[in-house]
Every structure is written in C-alpha cells, then in structure tokens.
Amino acid sequence: MNIPYSRWYSVIEMRRSHRQFDPDRAIKPEISEALSAICREFTPFPHARACLVTESVQDVFKGFIGSYGKVKGASAFIAFIGSMDSPNVQEEVGYTGEGIILEATALGLSTCWVGGFFRPENVASLLKLGNNERVLAITPVGYAQRSDSFEEKLMTGFGRTHKRLPVSKLVSGFGTDKLPDWARKSVEAARLAPSAVNRQPWGFNIESDGITVFVRTGSPELNLSKRLDCGIVMLHIEVAALNFGYKGEWQFLQAPEVAKFTVRT
C-alpha cells in the first residue's frame, strides 16, 4: 500500500505514549477492522509484519518493577513480528510498527511502544509464528484514561517524554540554518519519534540528495535495540518528505550507520 502521508503527518505531533486505558470503553468493530486492515496491508518489508490481538490482553504485559508501570485496561494489543533471517529486522519492524501506530492515532486510539516489559511466551501463544520469527515489540491499543493517573505521570517523567534534543544536536552535514526545507521538516518530524525512555539514539547526516540515519553513542542501551528506534525514525522522515513533495528510497547501511533516504530528483 502507498503511505497515507498526509494523514500520518498530521498526527505525528499529537501522538503520545499511554499505559493506562479506560477498561469500560471498547473499540468499535469498524475501528477494530480498520486497524486489522492496516496490519494486513502495510507490509513495506518482507521480513516484518503486525497482528492485532483482542484476547488475553492483560496477560501479556508486565511492570517495570512488579506491577509498577504495567499497561492496564487496554482493549487489544498489536504484536510487531520480525523474521530473524533479515540482518535489518529491527529497523524493518520499527518502520512498519510506527506506520501502524500512526494509523491507530489517526483513528483516535492511544498506544505505547513496549519493547521490554511484555511476556513473549504469552504473546507467541496467541499468534502463528513462522520459522525464525520473533515478536520484537508490542503496543497496547485502546482509549487512554481521560486524566493521567499518578503512576502514568511518574512513568512519563521517567521517560522524559517531552524533552527532546534540538535539531542542532542531531544534525551533521548541512548547517542547520542551510537545511533544505523538506529536510528541515523531515528532521523535525524525526525529532518527535518515540524511543525507549526517550533516549533518541539517532543522528542525521544531511546531504544534497538525502538524509542518512546513524546511531549516536552515549544513549542508554537498556537491552533494547537502538536500531528498532531508528526504524521508527525512518518512517517519520519519509512521511514528512512525502508530505512536502519529495519521494525517495531507503538503502540500509553498515553500523554505526543505519540507512540513507535518497530523494528522487
């Protein structure tokens, strides 16, 4: 499917991570079907896919410490699945999953990337996984509580959700005052991408023909892949570029570089 870039770009800034959901507000059937459809249809890479699950939802989440920080009240979850046969599986899953999360946001739903605090064996028991497939991350899906609980506010503070590095700290190549407009908009959208505890492990080298994403040193490891986070940011870059009239292609690169988005002229 083609990326619905205008629709997704419009929700990048409003997307927030939520762990506390209203258990009394079910997802309407037509919304659930639309979400299932995007999981089936948005498959930009052959080694990454997503699946919506509506059963045994509360059995798959665990807390940061005990039940602290545990996802509660979600109506469903989406599993982000990758084939470990691909050397770029983390980036592919991050890119694919973020597209589905932006569509969920556009549908009025709340989500939260969960990479470490879920029970993979429980999730796997609810899915049909292929040979060498693994669930690399999941997201709860539902309607967030209208007012954040004390625990939710503490977890948000722990992740420093709204504290973002300025563009000048993330960009090399062009001076920030000389960035082409499409590149500036793309990096601004990338800056808003979610990452584990908001570690923002990416950097961007901007050239006349595109943007290269690389892994910055110094951000926490957390036993979670920084390259999955970089896959998320790749989706934001492409959505913004498309929204401002620039199409391109991604080429995966060797570490510490991740991938280059080369625009078509």
C-alpha positions as CSV (number, residue, x, y, z in Angstrom):
1,M,0.0,0.0,0.0
2,N,1.0,3.6,-0.5
3,I,1.8,5.6,2.6
4,P,-1.1,7.9,3.5
5,Y,1.5,10.5,4.3
6,S,-0.9,13.5,4.8
7,R,-3.0,11.6,7.3
8,W,0.1,10.2,9.2
9,Y,2.0,13.5,9.1
10,S,-1.0,15.3,10.7
11,V,-0.8,13.1,13.8
12,I,2.9,12.9,14.4
13,E,2.9,15.8,16.8
14,M,-0.2,14.7,18.7
15,R,0.9,11.1,19.3
16,R,1.7,10.3,23.0
17,S,2.5,7.1,24.8
18,H,-0.1,5.9,27.2
19,R,-0.1,2.9,29.6
20,Q,-3.4,3.5,31.4
21,F,-6.5,2.8,29.4
22,D,-10.3,3.1,30.1
23,P,-11.4,-0.5,30.5
24,D,-15.1,0.4,30.0
25,R,-14.6,1.9,26.6
26,A,-14.4,-0.8,24.0
27,I,-13.0,-0.3,20.5
28,K,-15.9,-0.2,18.0
29,P,-16.0,-3.0,15.4
30,E,-15.4,-0.7,12.5
31,I,-12.4,0.8,14.1
32,S,-11.0,-2.6,15.0
33,E,-11.5,-3.8,11.4
34,A,-9.7,-0.7,10.1
35,L,-6.8,-1.4,12.4
36,S,-6.7,-5.1,11.3
37,A,-6.7,-3.9,7.7
38,I,-3.7,-1.7,8.2
39,C,-1.8,-4.6,9.9
40,R,-2.6,-6.8,6.9
41,E,-1.9,-4.2,4.2
42,F,1.1,-2.1,5.5
43,T,3.9,-4.6,4.8
44,P,6.7,-2.5,3.3
45,F,9.3,-5.2,4.1
46,P,9.0,-8.9,3.6
47,H,10.5,-9.7,7.0
48,A,8.3,-7.6,9.2
49,R,4.6,-7.8,9.9
50,A,2.0,-6.9,12.6
51,C,-1.0,-8.6,14.0
52,L,-3.9,-7.2,16.1
53,V,-4.9,-9.4,19.1
54,T,-8.0,-8.9,21.2
55,E,-7.8,-11.8,23.6
56,S,-5.9,-12.4,26.8
57,V,-4.7,-8.8,26.6
58,Q,-3.8,-8.3,30.2
59,D,-1.8,-11.5,30.4
60,V,1.0,-10.2,28.1
61,F,2.1,-7.1,30.0
62,K,4.4,-6.9,33.0
63,G,5.6,-3.9,35.1
64,F,8.8,-2.1,35.3
65,I,9.1,-3.2,38.9
66,G,6.4,-5.7,39.9
67,S,3.2,-4.1,38.7
68,Y,4.6,-0.6,38.6
69,G,4.4,0.8,35.1
70,K,2.3,-2.0,33.8
71,V,-0.1,-1.4,31.0
72,K,-3.7,-1.6,32.3
73,G,-7.1,-1.6,30.8
74,A,-6.2,-1.9,27.1
75,S,-8.8,-3.4,24.8
76,A,-6.3,-5.0,22.5
77,F,-2.6,-5.1,21.5
78,I,-0.7,-5.3,18.3
79,A,2.3,-7.6,18.0
80,F,5.2,-6.5,15.8
81,I,6.9,-9.5,14.4
82,G,10.1,-9.9,12.5
83,S,12.0,-12.7,10.8
84,M,15.4,-13.1,12.3
85,D,16.7,-14.2,8.8
86,S,16.9,-10.5,7.9
87,P,20.0,-8.6,9.0
88,N,17.8,-5.4,9.2
89,V,14.9,-6.9,11.0
90,Q,15.0,-4.4,13.9
91,E,14.8,-1.4,11.5
92,E,12.1,-3.1,9.4
93,V,9.9,-3.8,12.4
94,G,10.4,-0.3,13.8
95,Y,9.4,1.3,10.5
96,T,6.4,-1.0,10.0
97,G,5.2,-0.7,13.5
98,E,5.3,3.1,13.6
99,G,3.2,3.3,10.5
100,I,0.6,1.2,12.2
101,I,0.8,3.2,15.4
102,L,0.3,6.5,13.4
103,E,-2.7,5.0,11.8
104,A,-4.1,4.0,15.2
105,T,-3.5,7.6,16.3
106,A,-5.4,8.9,13.3
107,L,-8.3,6.5,14.2
108,G,-8.5,8.2,17.7
109,L,-6.8,5.4,19.6
110,S,-3.9,5.5,22.1
111,T,-0.8,3.4,22.0
112,C,2.6,2.9,23.6
113,W,5.7,1.1,22.2
114,V,6.6,-1.7,24.6
115,G,9.9,-3.4,23.8
116,G,10.9,-5.0,27.1
117,F,8.0,-5.3,29.5
118,F,5.9,-7.9,28.0
119,R,5.8,-11.7,28.2
120,P,7.0,-13.0,24.8
121,E,5.9,-16.6,25.5
122,N,2.3,-15.4,26.3
123,V,2.2,-13.3,23.1
124,A,3.6,-16.1,21.0
125,S,0.9,-18.5,22.3
126,L,-1.7,-16.2,20.8
127,L,-0.1,-16.0,17.3
128,K,1.0,-18.2,14.5
129,L,4.7,-17.5,14.2
130,G,6.8,-18.7,11.2
131,N,10.2,-20.3,11.3
132,N,12.7,-18.0,13.0
133,E,10.0,-15.3,13.6
134,R,10.1,-13.4,16.9
135,V,7.9,-10.8,18.5
136,L,10.2,-7.8,18.9
137,A,7.7,-5.3,20.4
138,I,4.1,-4.8,21.0
139,T,1.7,-1.9,21.6
140,P,-1.4,-1.8,23.7
141,V,-4.4,-0.3,21.9
142,G,-7.4,1.4,23.4
143,Y,-8.7,4.7,24.7
144,A,-6.5,6.4,27.3
145,Q,-7.9,7.4,30.6
146,R,-9.2,11.0,30.4
147,S,-6.9,12.1,33.2
148,D,-3.5,10.5,33.7
149,S,-3.0,8.6,36.9
150,F,-0.2,9.4,39.3
151,E,1.6,6.3,38.1
152,E,1.2,7.3,34.5
153,K,2.7,10.8,35.2
154,L,5.6,9.2,37.0
155,M,6.3,6.9,34.1
156,T,6.1,9.8,31.7
157,G,8.6,11.7,33.8
158,F,10.9,8.7,33.9
159,G,11.0,8.6,30.1
160,R,11.4,12.3,29.8
161,T,8.7,12.0,27.1
162,H,8.5,15.7,26.1
163,K,12.2,16.6,26.5
164,R,13.6,16.5,23.0
165,L,17.1,17.3,21.8
166,P,17.2,20.3,19.5
167,V,17.7,19.7,15.8
168,S,21.2,21.3,16.1
169,K,22.3,18.4,18.4
170,L,21.1,15.8,15.9
171,V,22.2,17.0,12.5
172,S,25.6,16.9,10.8
173,G,26.4,17.8,7.2
174,F,24.5,21.0,6.3
175,G,24.5,23.7,8.8
176,T,21.0,23.9,10.5
177,D,20.5,27.3,9.0
178,K,21.1,26.0,5.5
179,L,18.9,22.9,5.5
180,P,16.6,22.4,2.5
181,D,13.0,23.0,3.6
182,W,12.0,19.4,3.0
183,A,15.0,18.1,5.1
184,R,14.2,20.5,7.9
185,K,10.6,19.3,8.1
186,S,11.7,15.7,7.9
187,V,14.2,16.1,10.8
188,E,11.7,18.0,12.9
189,A,9.3,15.1,12.4
190,A,12.1,12.6,13.2
191,R,12.8,14.5,16.4
192,L,9.2,13.7,17.6
193,A,9.6,10.0,17.1
194,P,9.2,7.8,20.1
195,S,12.2,5.8,21.5
196,A,12.9,3.7,24.6
197,V,12.8,6.1,27.6
198,N,13.2,8.9,25.0
199,R,16.9,8.1,24.6
200,Q,16.8,9.4,21.0
201,P,19.6,7.2,19.8
202,W,19.7,8.6,16.2
203,G,21.6,11.3,14.4
204,F,21.2,12.6,10.9
205,N,23.8,13.4,8.2
206,I,22.1,15.6,5.6
207,E,23.5,15.8,2.1
208,S,22.1,17.5,-1.0
209,D,20.4,14.2,-2.1
210,G,19.1,12.8,1.1
211,I,19.4,12.0,4.8
212,T,21.5,9.3,6.4
213,V,20.3,8.0,9.8
214,F,23.1,6.8,12.2
215,V,23.3,5.6,15.8
216,R,24.6,8.1,18.2
217,T,26.8,7.0,21.1
218,G,26.0,7.8,24.7
219,S,22.3,7.0,24.8
220,P,21.4,4.1,27.2
221,E,21.3,0.5,25.9
222,L,18.5,-0.9,28.1
223,N,18.9,-4.3,26.4
224,L,16.6,-2.9,23.6
225,S,17.7,-2.4,20.1
226,K,18.6,1.2,19.1
227,R,18.2,0.1,15.5
228,L,14.5,-0.6,16.1
229,D,14.2,3.0,17.4
230,C,16.0,4.1,14.2
231,G,13.5,2.2,12.1
232,I,10.7,4.3,13.8
233,V,12.5,7.5,13.0
234,M,13.0,6.4,9.3
235,L,9.2,6.2,9.0
236,H,8.8,9.8,10.3
237,I,11.4,11.1,7.9
238,E,9.8,9.5,4.9
239,V,6.2,10.6,5.9
240,A,7.4,14.2,6.3
241,A,9.4,14.2,3.0
242,L,6.3,12.8,1.1
243,N,4.1,15.4,2.7
244,F,6.3,18.2,1.3
245,G,6.5,16.6,-2.2
246,Y,9.7,14.6,-2.0
247,K,9.7,10.9,-2.8
248,G,12.7,8.6,-2.2
249,E,14.1,5.2,-1.3
250,W,15.8,3.7,1.7
251,Q,19.1,1.9,1.5
252,F,20.3,0.0,4.6
253,L,23.9,0.6,5.6
254,Q,26.6,-0.9,7.8
255,A,26.8,0.0,11.5
256,P,27.0,2.6,13.0
257,E,25.1,4.0,10.1
258,V,21.6,2.7,9.7
259,A,20.1,3.7,6.3
260,K,20.0,6.5,3.8
261,F,16.9,8.1,2.4
262,T,17.8,9.3,-1.1
263,V,15.3,11.7,-2.7
264,R,14.4,11.4,-6.4
265,T,15.2,14.5,-8.4
